Amino acid sequence: MAGFAAAPASAQQGWQGGVESQPLAPPPLMEGPVEDPDSPPGGPGVPSIMDDPDAGAPRAPAPAPAEVPGQATVGPSGDIEVIQPPEQKIENKTAVFSGLDKITGRITSFDVSINETVQFGALRITPRACYTRPEGEQQNTTGFVEIQEIALDGKVQPLFGGWMFASSPGLHGVEHPIYDVWLTDCKQTDPVIASPGGQQ
């Protein structure tokens, strides 16, 4: 720009960021052993407070993690494995279900003996097992149920087969456009006559 004189070369080099036109001389060689850049601070033989004092000592192999019931671990194939605690299961004679007719909105509660079949609307329901837990344990009522659908032409075709959980009725639910069926309880007594429940 006009009106400003160029600063001398020595002044330009004195301010921070200046560029030397001559390369710098290499630093003088230090006498004595050269420290390994990966060695701990303070030089060899000086322990660092950041390191484990037993770092140099041979270590025993780490013990395998104990299997804790309910703990999720990653298996050898990368799948998540959950260790289930040993549970006492009580076998019951009767499974208790609730059924919903989506057209009328009516909920019906009914009991079914194990290995017997009842019909709810167009569904045939057969419980194969129904388990509860002792009073001292956390309740987890489960049942293995087979459900078939009766088609309009009279043919019977399988609709559902698997475990139902009373605490999570939507976990393994029956997918049907008109009817819903879910397990609510297990009993040691014989079945009672089905009675319609209140509308919800």
PASESE-875063 format. One record per residue: residue number from 1; residue in one letter; x, y, z of N, C-alpha, C in turn. Coordinates in pm, 1 decimal, always signed. Example, Ala and Ser with C-alpha at 12.3 -4.5 7.8 and 13.67 -1.06 7.14 Angstrom:
BEGIN
R_1_a_+1319.0_-569.0_+780.0_+1230.0_-450.0_+780.0_+1320.0_-330.0_+780.0
R_2_s_+1285.0_-225.0_+708.0_+1367.0_-106.0_+714.0_+1290.0_+3.0_+787.0
END
This chain:
BEGIN
R_1_m_+84.9_-119.2_+0.0_+0.0_+0.0_+0.0_+88.1_+123.7_+0.0
R_2_a_+39.9_+228.6_-59.7_+118.6_+351.3_-66.4_+122.6_+416.6_+69.5
R_3_g_+230.7_+483.0_+100.7_+242.7_+555.0_+227.0_+309.4_+475.2_+334.8
R_4_f_+332.1_+346.6_+315.5_+400.4_+264.3_+416.4_+528.7_+212.5_+357.1
R_5_a_+634.0_+223.6_+436.8_+763.9_+173.7_+392.2_+777.0_+28.7_+431.4
R_6_a_+844.1_-45.9_+349.3_+864.1_-187.6_+379.8_+957.7_-201.9_+498.0
R_7_a_+925.9_-292.0_+587.7_+1010.2_-313.9_+705.3_+1136.2_-385.5_+663.3
R_8_p_+1246.9_-358.5_+733.8_+1371.3_-428.6_+701.2_+1355.2_-578.9_+716.4
R_9_a_+1439.9_-652.5_+644.7_+1431.3_-799.1_+646.6_+1454.0_-854.1_+785.2
R_10_s_+1545.2_-790.0_+863.1_+1571.7_-840.8_+998.3_+1450.3_-825.1_+1087.3
R_11_a_+1373.4_-718.7_+1068.6_+1253.9_-698.5_+1151.0_+1145.7_-798.0_+1112.5
R_12_q_+1138.0_-829.4_+980.6_+1037.3_-925.2_+937.7_+1063.5_-1061.8_+997.9
R_13_q_+1189.7_-1098.2_+1016.4_+1221.5_-1229.0_+1069.8_+1204.0_-1235.4_+1221.2
R_14_g_+1200.7_-1121.0_+1289.3_+1191.8_-1120.7_+1434.6_+1050.9_-1144.6_+1485.1
R_15_w_+949.9_-1110.2_+1405.7_+815.0_-1130.3_+1457.4_+774.0_-1275.6_+1439.9
R_16_q_+677.2_-1316.2_+1522.2_+636.8_-1457.4_+1522.4_+578.9_-1494.1_+1386.7
R_17_g_+621.4_-1605.2_+1333.5_+573.6_-1649.0_+1203.8_+667.4_-1611.1_+1091.9
R_18_g_+775.5_-1546.1_+1124.9_+871.2_-1509.2_+1021.9_+937.8_-1632.1_+962.0
R_19_v_+986.9_-1623.0_+843.7_+1048.0_-1736.2_+774.8_+1195.6_-1709.0_+759.1
R_20_e_+1277.1_-1802.6_+801.9_+1421.3_-1792.0_+785.5_+1456.7_-1833.8_+643.4
R_21_s_+1539.4_-1759.2_+584.7_+1582.6_-1796.4_+450.2_+1692.5_-1901.8_+454.7
R_22_q_+1762.3_-1911.4_+566.6_+1869.2_-2010.0_+582.2_+1816.9_-2125.8_+668.1
R_23_p_+1847.2_-2251.7_+636.2_+1806.0_-2363.0_+722.5_+1878.9_-2357.2_+855.5
R_24_l_+1811.4_-2403.0_+959.6_+1870.3_-2402.6_+1093.7_+1975.1_-2511.9_+1105.8
R_25_a_+2073.1_-2483.4_+1189.6_+2177.0_-2583.3_+1214.3_+2118.7_-2695.3_+1299.3
R_26_p_+2161.9_-2819.3_+1280.1_+2109.8_-2929.1_+1362.8_+2149.4_-2909.0_+1508.0
R_27_p_+2066.8_-2953.7_+1603.9_+2100.2_-2936.7_+1744.7_+2222.8_-3019.5_+1779.4
R_28_p_+2298.5_-2973.7_+1877.2_+2419.4_-3048.3_+1915.7_+2381.9_-3184.9_+1970.7
R_29_l_+2465.5_-3281.9_+1943.6_+2441.4_-3416.9_+1991.7_+2460.5_-3423.6_+2141.4
R_30_m_+2368.4_-3494.0_+2206.2_+2377.8_-3508.1_+2351.6_+2461.8_-3630.8_+2383.1
R_31_e_+2545.0_-3616.1_+2482.5_+2627.6_-3728.3_+2523.3_+2551.0_-3817.3_+2619.5
R_32_g_+2582.5_-3943.3_+2620.8_+2515.7_-4036.5_+2711.3_+2412.7_-4119.8_+2636.0
R_33_p_+2347.4_-4207.2_+2707.1_+2249.9_-4296.3_+2641.6_+2127.7_-4217.9_+2594.6
R_34_v_+2075.3_-4259.4_+2481.5_+1956.1_-4195.9_+2426.5_+1834.2_-4267.2_+2482.0
R_35_e_+1739.5_-4189.5_+2533.0_+1619.6_-4249.7_+2592.9_+1525.9_-4300.3_+2484.8
R_36_d_+1464.2_-4409.3_+2516.8_+1361.8_-4464.2_+2427.8_+1237.9_-4375.9_+2439.8
R_37_p_+1182.3_-4330.8_+2326.9_+1063.6_-4245.5_+2338.3_+945.7_-4316.1_+2404.5
R_38_d_+945.3_-4449.8_+2405.9_+835.2_-4522.2_+2468.5_+861.8_-4554.0_+2614.6
R_39_s_+978.4_-4512.8_+2665.1_+1009.1_-4543.2_+2804.4_+929.1_-4450.7_+2894.7
R_40_p_+906.9_-4491.1_+3020.2_+827.8_-4407.4_+3111.0_+899.1_-4276.5_+3139.3
R_41_p_+821.4_-4172.0_+3172.2_+884.1_-4043.5_+3203.7_+978.3_-4057.6_+3321.9
R_42_g_+1085.5_-3979.1_+3318.2_+1183.1_-3982.4_+3426.9_+1301.6_-4069.2_+3394.6
R_43_g_+1295.7_-4144.1_+3285.6_+1409.6_-4224.7_+3247.2_+1395.5_-4368.1_+3292.5
R_44_p_+1489.6_-4451.1_+3247.9_+1481.4_-4591.7_+3286.1_+1504.3_-4609.7_+3434.7
R_45_g_+1429.5_-4702.2_+3491.4_+1444.6_-4731.7_+3634.1_+1360.5_-4643.2_+3723.2
R_46_v_+1294.3_-4542.0_+3667.3_+1210.7_-4453.2_+3748.6_+1065.5_-4491.7_+3724.2
R_47_p_+995.8_-4545.3_+3824.4_+857.7_-4585.9_+3801.7_+766.9_-4465.7_+3783.5
R_48_s_+668.0_-4482.2_+3702.6_+570.2_-4376.5_+3680.9_+449.2_-4402.3_+3768.3
R_49_i_+394.7_-4296.0_+3823.5_+275.8_-4312.9_+3908.5_+153.6_-4348.2_+3825.3
R_50_m_+162.6_-4330.6_+3693.4_+49.5_-4362.1_+3607.3_+43.7_-4509.6_+3573.1
R_51_d_+153.0_-4580.8_+3593.8_+157.3_-4721.5_+3557.5_+125.6_-4807.7_+3678.3
R_52_d_+89.6_-4930.2_+3651.2_+65.7_-5028.4_+3755.4_+200.6_-5066.6_+3815.9
R_53_p_+215.8_-5063.2_+3949.2_+346.0_-5100.7_+4007.7_+384.1_-5244.6_+3977.6
R_54_d_+286.3_-5329.6_+3949.1_+316.8_-5468.3_+3918.2_+320.0_-5493.0_+3768.5
R_55_a_+346.2_-5386.6_+3690.4_+339.0_-5401.4_+3544.9_+444.5_-5498.0_+3493.8
R_56_g_+563.0_-5498.4_+3555.1_+668.0_-5584.5_+3504.7_+656.8_-5727.5_+3551.3
R_57_a_+576.9_-5752.2_+3654.7_+567.1_-5887.0_+3709.4_+480.3_-5973.6_+3619.5
R_58_p_+512.5_-6100.4_+3608.0_+426.7_-6187.7_+3526.2_+290.2_-6202.4_+3590.2
R_59_r_+187.8_-6201.2_+3507.3_+51.4_-6207.5_+3558.1_-9.3_-6343.0_+3526.3
R_60_a_-90.7_-6388.5_+3618.4_-163.0_-6513.3_+3596.0_-276.6_-6485.6_+3498.0
R_61_p_-313.5_-6584.6_+3419.3_-424.8_-6562.2_+3326.1_-552.0_-6526.4_+3401.1
R_62_a_-630.8_-6436.7_+3341.0_-753.9_-6391.4_+3404.9_-851.6_-6507.5_+3414.2
R_63_p_-917.3_-6521.4_+3529.4_-1013.2_-6631.6_+3541.2_-1132.9_-6607.3_+3450.9
R_64_a_-1192.5_-6715.4_+3407.4_-1311.9_-6702.8_+3322.5_-1423.0_-6639.2_+3404.2
R_65_p_-1501.2_-6549.3_+3342.0_-1608.3_-6484.2_+3417.7_-1710.1_-6586.8_+3465.0
R_66_a_-1750.8_-6568.7_+3589.3_-1848.7_-6661.2_+3645.5_-1983.6_-6637.6_+3578.2
R_67_e_-2053.9_-6745.1_+3558.3_-2185.5_-6733.7_+3496.1_-2285.4_-6689.8_+3601.8
R_68_v_-2335.1_-6568.1_+3585.0_-2431.3_-6512.0_+3678.4_-2569.9_-6527.0_+3617.2
R_69_p_-2664.1_-6585.2_+3688.8_-2798.0_-6599.9_+3631.3_-2856.9_-6465.2_+3593.4
R_70_g_-2916.9_-6460.1_+3477.2_-2977.8_-6338.0_+3428.2_-2881.3_-6245.1_+3358.6
R_71_q_-2752.5_-6280.7_+3354.3_-2652.8_-6194.5_+3292.7_-2644.4_-6223.3_+3143.8
R_72_a_-2638.1_-6116.7_+3063.5_-2627.2_-6131.3_+2918.3_-2480.3_-6130.4_+2879.2
R_73_t_-2440.6_-6227.6_+2798.7_-2303.9_-6236.1_+2749.9_-2307.2_-6253.8_+2598.7
R_74_v_-2195.0_-6228.2_+2535.3_-2183.7_-6245.8_+2391.6_-2120.8_-6381.5_+2365.0
R_75_g_-2190.1_-6464.3_+2289.8_-2143.6_-6598.4_+2261.9_-2034.2_-6599.9_+2157.2
R_76_p_-1977.9_-6717.5_+2128.0_-1868.6_-6727.2_+2030.8_-1908.8_-6684.0_+1890.3
R_77_s_-2035.3_-6701.2_+1855.3_-2079.2_-6662.3_+1720.4_-2126.4_-6518.2_+1715.2
R_78_g_-2114.6_-6444.2_+1826.2_-2155.7_-6304.5_+1828.3_-2298.9_-6285.0_+1875.4
R_79_d_-2372.0_-6394.1_+1902.9_-2508.9_-6382.0_+1950.6_-2508.5_-6351.3_+2099.2
R_80_i_-2610.9_-6281.4_+2143.3_-2625.4_-6249.5_+2285.2_-2691.4_-6367.8_+2354.1
R_81_e_-2626.0_-6416.3_+2458.7_-2677.1_-6531.3_+2532.4_-2710.2_-6486.6_+2674.3
R_82_v_-2826.6_-6522.8_+2720.5_-2869.7_-6489.5_+2855.9_-2873.8_-6618.3_+2936.3
R_83_i_-2804.2_-6618.1_+3049.4_-2798.8_-6735.9_+3135.5_-2923.5_-6733.4_+3224.1
R_84_q_-3007.7_-6830.9_+3205.8_-3130.9_-6836.8_+3283.4_-3105.3_-6906.0_+3417.1
R_85_p_-3159.1_-6847.9_+3523.9_-3141.6_-6913.9_+3653.2_-3226.1_-7040.2_+3660.8
R_86_p_-3179.8_-7136.5_+3736.1_-3262.3_-7256.7_+3752.7_-3390.4_-7221.7_+3828.0
R_87_e_-3501.9_-7257.3_+3772.1_-3629.4_-7222.6_+3833.1_-3708.7_-7349.2_+3861.8
R_88_q_-3787.5_-7341.5_+3964.2_-3878.1_-7450.0_+3995.8_-4010.4_-7420.9_+3927.4
R_89_k_-4052.7_-7513.7_+3844.3_-4178.0_-7495.5_+3773.4_-4283.6_-7586.0_+3835.2
R_90_i_-4400.9_-7529.7_+3854.9_-4512.9_-7606.5_+3907.2_-4606.8_-7636.1_+3791.6
R_91_e_-4629.9_-7764.2_+3765.6_-4723.0_-7802.7_+3660.2_-4865.5_-7787.6_+3711.8
R_92_n_-4951.4_-7737.2_+3624.2_-5090.0_-7713.7_+3661.2_-5183.2_-7794.1_+3570.9
R_93_k_-5303.6_-7818.9_+3620.7_-5402.3_-7895.6_+3545.6_-5478.3_-7810.7_+3444.8
R_94_t_-5489.4_-7682.2_+3473.0_-5579.2_-7597.3_+3395.5_-5509.4_-7469.1_+3354.0
R_95_a_-5534.8_-7427.2_+3232.6_-5487.5_-7297.5_+3182.8_-5606.3_-7203.2_+3172.1
R_96_v_-5584.6_-7079.9_+3211.3_-5690.9_-6979.4_+3208.7_-5659.9_-6881.2_+3097.0
R_97_f_-5755.8_-6859.4_+3009.5_-5738.1_-6770.9_+2894.8_-5841.3_-6658.4_+2899.5
R_98_s_-5811.1_-6553.4_+2827.3_-5907.5_-6448.7_+2795.7_-5913.6_-6437.0_+2645.4
R_99_g_-6034.5_-6421.0_+2594.4_-6053.2_-6407.1_+2450.6_-6132.0_-6282.2_+2419.2
R_100_l_-6092.0_-6212.7_+2314.6_-6158.4_-6089.7_+2272.7_-6219.8_-6109.5_+2135.9
R_101_d_-6349.0_-6079.2_+2126.0_-6416.7_-6072.1_+1997.5_-6410.0_-5926.9_+1952.8
R_102_k_-6332.1_-5899.4_+1850.5_-6308.8_-5761.3_+1809.2_-6432.8_-5697.3_+1747.1
R_103_i_-6526.1_-5778.2_+1701.7_-6646.7_-5721.6_+1640.5_-6742.3_-5671.2_+1748.4
R_104_t_-6766.0_-5752.3_+1849.3_-6858.3_-5713.2_+1956.5_-6787.3_-5639.8_+2069.6
R_105_g_-6654.8_-5655.7_+2078.6_-6580.2_-5593.7_+2187.8_-6593.8_-5667.0_+2319.0
R_106_r_-6646.3_-5787.6_+2316.8_-6669.0_-5863.1_+2439.3_-6547.3_-5948.0_+2472.2
R_107_i_-6509.3_-5946.2_+2599.6_-6397.7_-6028.3_+2648.9_-6455.0_-6144.3_+2729.3
R_108_t_-6410.0_-6263.1_+2696.9_-6456.8_-6383.5_+2764.6_-6338.8_-6451.4_+2831.8
R_109_s_-6357.9_-6489.2_+2959.3_-6256.1_-6563.9_+3033.4_-6300.2_-6710.1_+3039.5
R_110_f_-6207.5_-6800.7_+3009.6_-6243.3_-6942.1_+3009.9_-6124.1_-7026.3_+3051.3
R_111_d_-6155.8_-7141.6_+3111.8_-6055.4_-7236.6_+3158.7_-6052.0_-7356.3_+3064.8
R_112_v_-5930.6_-7409.9_+3044.9_-5914.0_-7526.5_+2959.5_-5819.4_-7623.0_+3029.1
R_113_s_-5859.0_-7749.9_+3035.8_-5770.0_-7851.5_+3092.1_-5653.7_-7875.7_+2996.6
R_114_i_-5540.5_-7916.4_+3053.4_-5422.5_-7945.6_+2972.3_-5454.7_-8061.4_+2876.4
R_115_n_-5413.9_-8044.9_+2750.3_-5432.8_-8142.1_+2642.5_-5578.8_-8158.9_+2601.2
R_116_e_-5665.9_-8068.8_+2643.1_-5803.2_-8068.8_+2593.9_-5822.1_-7947.9_+2502.8
R_117_t_-5924.8_-7956.0_+2416.1_-5946.3_-7851.3_+2317.0_-6082.2_-7786.9_+2339.0
R_118_v_-6083.9_-7653.8_+2335.9_-6209.2_-7578.2_+2339.9_-6214.5_-7488.5_+2217.4
R_119_q_-6335.8_-7446.5_+2183.8_-6352.4_-7358.8_+2067.9_-6397.3_-7221.7_+2115.3
R_120_f_-6327.6_-7119.7_+2068.4_-6363.8_-6981.0_+2095.6_-6381.3_-6913.1_+1960.6
R_121_g_-6506.7_-6890.1_+1922.6_-6533.0_-6836.1_+1790.0_-6488.3_-6935.3_+1684.8
R_122_a_-6400.2_-6890.5_+1596.7_-6347.5_-6977.9_+1491.7_-6213.1_-7037.8_+1530.3
R_123_l_-6176.0_-7027.1_+1657.6_-6046.1_-7075.5_+1702.7_-6063.5_-7198.5_+1790.1
R_124_r_-5975.1_-7295.2_+1772.6_-5968.3_-7413.4_+1858.2_-5839.8_-7403.3_+1938.9
R_125_i_-5852.0_-7403.3_+2071.0_-5740.1_-7376.4_+2160.7_-5709.4_-7501.9_+2241.2
R_126_t_-5580.9_-7541.8_+2238.4_-5536.4_-7661.0_+2311.9_-5410.7_-7627.2_+2391.0
R_127_p_-5420.5_-7614.0_+2523.9_-5298.6_-7594.3_+2603.5_-5227.1_-7727.2_+2625.0
R_128_r_-5097.2_-7726.4_+2604.8_-5017.7_-7847.7_+2624.4_-4943.8_-7847.5_+2758.2
R_129_a_-4917.9_-7730.9_+2812.6_-4849.8_-7719.1_+2942.9_-4880.7_-7582.4_+2999.9
R_130_c_-4885.3_-7576.8_+3132.0_-4907.7_-7448.4_+3199.4_-4829.0_-7451.0_+3330.5
R_131_y_-4733.5_-7357.6_+3342.5_-4642.9_-7358.2_+3457.5_-4654.5_-7227.7_+3535.5
R_132_t_-4643.9_-7241.6_+3666.1_-4630.9_-7126.7_+3755.7_-4506.7_-7147.0_+3840.5
R_133_r_-4473.4_-7046.9_+3921.7_-4356.6_-7053.0_+4008.5_-4400.6_-7057.9_+4154.9
R_134_p_-4316.1_-7107.4_+4242.3_-4350.8_-7106.8_+4385.3_-4373.0_-6965.2_+4436.2
R_135_e_-4439.6_-6955.9_+4551.1_-4475.2_-6824.3_+4604.7_-4352.9_-6739.7_+4637.2
R_136_g_-4243.8_-6803.3_+4676.9_-4124.4_-6726.5_+4713.1_-4051.7_-6667.5_+4594.2
R_137_e_-4076.8_-6718.2_+4473.6_-4006.8_-6669.8_+4354.8_-4092.2_-6567.2_+4280.8
R_138_q_-4025.7_-6495.9_+4189.8_-4098.6_-6400.8_+4106.5_-4192.0_-6477.9_+4014.1
R_139_q_-4316.7_-6435.7_+4011.7_-4417.0_-6507.4_+3933.6_-4392.4_-6489.7_+3784.1
R_140_n_-4399.1_-6601.6_+3715.2_-4378.4_-6601.9_+3570.7_-4462.7_-6715.6_+3514.5
R_141_t_-4588.7_-6686.3_+3489.3_-4681.6_-6787.3_+3441.4_-4664.4_-6804.3_+3291.3
R_142_t_-4636.6_-6928.0_+3249.9_-4614.3_-6957.1_+3108.7_-4695.9_-7077.9_+3068.2
R_143_g_-4726.6_-7084.1_+2940.3_-4801.4_-7198.4_+2889.3_-4768.4_-7223.1_+2743.3
R_144_f_-4761.1_-7350.2_+2707.9_-4740.2_-7385.9_+2567.5_-4877.8_-7415.7_+2509.2
R_145_v_-4911.6_-7343.6_+2403.2_-5047.9_-7346.9_+2351.0_-5044.2_-7371.0_+2200.3
R_146_e_-5139.5_-7451.4_+2154.3_-5160.2_-7470.8_+2010.9_-5300.0_-7419.1_+1975.5
R_147_i_-5306.2_-7337.7_+1871.6_-5433.5_-7279.0_+1829.3_-5452.6_-7306.5_+1681.2
R_148_q_-5571.6_-7351.5_+1646.5_-5608.2_-7377.3_+1507.7_-5725.7_-7288.9_+1469.8
R_149_e_-5736.5_-7259.9_+1343.0_-5845.7_-7178.4_+1292.3_-5935.5_-7264.7_+1204.0
R_150_i_-6064.8_-7247.9_+1223.4_-6162.7_-7317.5_+1140.0_-6203.3_-7221.2_+1029.0
R_151_a_-6169.9_-7256.3_+905.8_-6201.7_-7170.0_+792.4_-6350.1_-7180.6_+756.6
R_152_l_-6394.5_-7093.3_+665.2_-6535.3_-7092.2_+626.0_-6576.0_-7221.6_+556.9
R_153_d_-6482.2_-7286.5_+490.8_-6513.9_-7412.8_+424.0_-6503.2_-7532.9_+517.9
R_154_g_-6479.6_-7506.8_+647.0_-6473.6_-7613.9_+745.8_-6336.4_-7673.9_+766.5
R_155_k_-6238.5_-7632.4_+689.1_-6103.5_-7685.9_+704.7_-6037.5_-7626.0_+828.8
R_156_v_-5960.0_-7708.6_+896.8_-5888.4_-7665.6_+1016.7_-5741.3_-7650.2_+981.5
R_157_q_-5688.6_-7533.0_+1008.8_-5548.2_-7507.4_+977.9_-5478.5_-7447.2_+1099.1
R_158_p_-5351.8_-7481.5_+1120.1_-5280.5_-7427.4_+1237.5_-5262.1_-7276.5_+1226.1
R_159_l_-5281.8_-7208.4_+1338.9_-5268.0_-7062.9_+1343.0_-5154.2_-7019.9_+1435.6
R_160_f_-5137.3_-7090.2_+1548.1_-5035.5_-7051.2_+1645.6_-4989.8_-7174.6_+1720.7
R_161_g_-4862.4_-7180.8_+1751.1_-4807.0_-7286.8_+1834.6_-4681.7_-7235.3_+1902.2
R_162_g_-4686.2_-7220.7_+2033.5_-4569.4_-7169.4_+2104.5_-4604.0_-7132.6_+2247.2
R_163_w_-4507.5_-7065.3_+2309.9_-4522.6_-7027.2_+2450.2_-4595.0_-6894.0_+2460.9
R_164_m_-4684.5_-6887.4_+2557.7_-4750.7_-6762.5_+2594.0_-4707.9_-6726.1_+2735.3
R_165_f_-4697.1_-6596.4_+2759.6_-4653.6_-6545.4_+2890.0_-4763.8_-6455.8_+2945.0
R_166_a_-4812.9_-6490.0_+3063.8_-4922.4_-6412.9_+3121.7_-4881.0_-6269.4_+3151.7
R_167_s_-4753.6_-6249.1_+3186.1_-4707.6_-6114.0_+3218.5_-4687.8_-6027.9_+3094.3
R_168_s_-4671.6_-6090.0_+2977.3_-4651.8_-6016.0_+2852.1_-4741.6_-6076.3_+2744.1
R_169_p_-4870.6_-6044.9_+2747.2_-4961.2_-6108.4_+2651.7_-4933.0_-6072.1_+2506.9
R_170_g_-4870.9_-5957.4_+2482.8_-4843.2_-5918.6_+2344.9_-4713.5_-5972.9_+2290.7
R_171_l_-4634.9_-6040.3_+2373.9_-4504.5_-6088.4_+2329.1_-4520.0_-6196.8_+2223.0
R_172_h_-4604.4_-6294.7_+2249.5_-4634.1_-6400.6_+2151.6_-4785.3_-6409.5_+2142.4
R_173_g_-4843.5_-6314.7_+2072.7_-4988.2_-6309.9_+2062.3_-5039.0_-6379.1_+1938.0
R_174_v_-5168.0_-6406.3_+1938.7_-5234.0_-6467.6_+1824.4_-5273.7_-6356.8_+1728.0
R_175_e_-5231.7_-6368.9_+1604.3_-5265.5_-6268.3_+1504.3_-5385.1_-6317.0_+1424.0
R_176_h_-5498.3_-6256.6_+1451.6_-5621.1_-6293.5_+1382.9_-5705.0_-6166.6_+1365.4
R_177_p_-5773.5_-6151.7_+1251.9_-5847.8_-6026.6_+1230.2_-5969.0_-6009.5_+1320.2
R_178_i_-6022.7_-6118.4_+1374.6_-6146.1_-6107.5_+1452.9_-6124.4_-6139.6_+1600.5
R_179_y_-6036.5_-6235.2_+1631.0_-6022.7_-6282.7_+1768.4_-5880.9_-6261.9_+1821.6
R_180_d_-5875.3_-6233.3_+1950.2_-5749.5_-6230.0_+2025.0_-5762.6_-6327.1_+2141.4
R_181_v_-5659.3_-6403.9_+2167.2_-5657.8_-6497.2_+2279.5_-5524.3_-6484.0_+2349.8
R_182_w_-5526.6_-6478.8_+2483.4_-5401.7_-6471.3_+2558.4_-5416.4_-6545.9_+2690.7
R_183_l_-5303.5_-6592.9_+2741.2_-5298.8_-6666.7_+2867.5_-5299.7_-6567.5_+2983.6
R_184_t_-5382.2_-6597.3_+3085.4_-5387.1_-6509.6_+3202.1_-5341.3_-6577.2_+3330.5
R_185_d_-5356.7_-6710.0_+3340.2_-5321.2_-6776.4_+3465.7_-5318.7_-6927.2_+3445.2
R_186_c_-5267.8_-6996.7_+3546.3_-5272.5_-7142.8_+3552.8_-5330.1_-7180.6_+3689.0
R_187_k_-5403.0_-7290.2_+3691.6_-5465.6_-7333.2_+3816.5_-5448.0_-7483.4_+3835.2
R_188_q_-5449.6_-7524.0_+3961.8_-5442.5_-7665.8_+3995.1_-5580.5_-7730.1_+3994.0
R_189_t_-5685.1_-7648.0_+3998.5_-5820.7_-7701.8_+4004.2_-5872.5_-7731.5_+3864.6
R_190_d_-5986.2_-7800.4_+3860.1_-6048.0_-7833.8_+3733.1_-6111.4_-7709.0_+3670.8
R_191_p_-6133.8_-7711.2_+3540.3_-6191.0_-7593.6_+3474.0_-6331.8_-7562.3_+3522.2
R_192_v_-6366.5_-7433.3_+3508.9_-6502.3_-7387.6_+3539.2_-6566.2_-7344.4_+3408.8
R_193_i_-6697.2_-7331.2_+3411.2_-6769.9_-7291.2_+3290.8_-6732.4_-7149.4_+3252.9
R_194_a_-6713.2_-7125.5_+3123.1_-6673.0_-6993.7_+3074.9_-6781.3_-6892.7_+3105.2
R_195_s_-6737.6_-6773.9_+3145.5_-6830.8_-6665.6_+3172.1_-6781.7_-6540.0_+3105.7
R_196_p_-6873.2_-6462.4_+3041.0_-6827.5_-6338.9_+2973.5_-6780.3_-6237.0_+3074.0
R_197_g_-6670.8_-6172.7_+3041.6_-6616.6_-6068.6_+3128.5_-6672.2_-5933.0_+3090.4
R_198_g_-6633.8_-5832.4_+3168.0_-6679.3_-5697.7_+3139.2_-6616.3_-5642.6_+3013.6
R_199_q_-6685.8_-5554.3_+2948.1_-6633.5_-5494.5_+2826.4_-6528.0_-5392.9_+2861.4
R_200_q_-6426.1_-5387.3_+2777.1_-6317.0_-5290.8_+2798.5_-6299.0_-5206.8_+2676.5
END
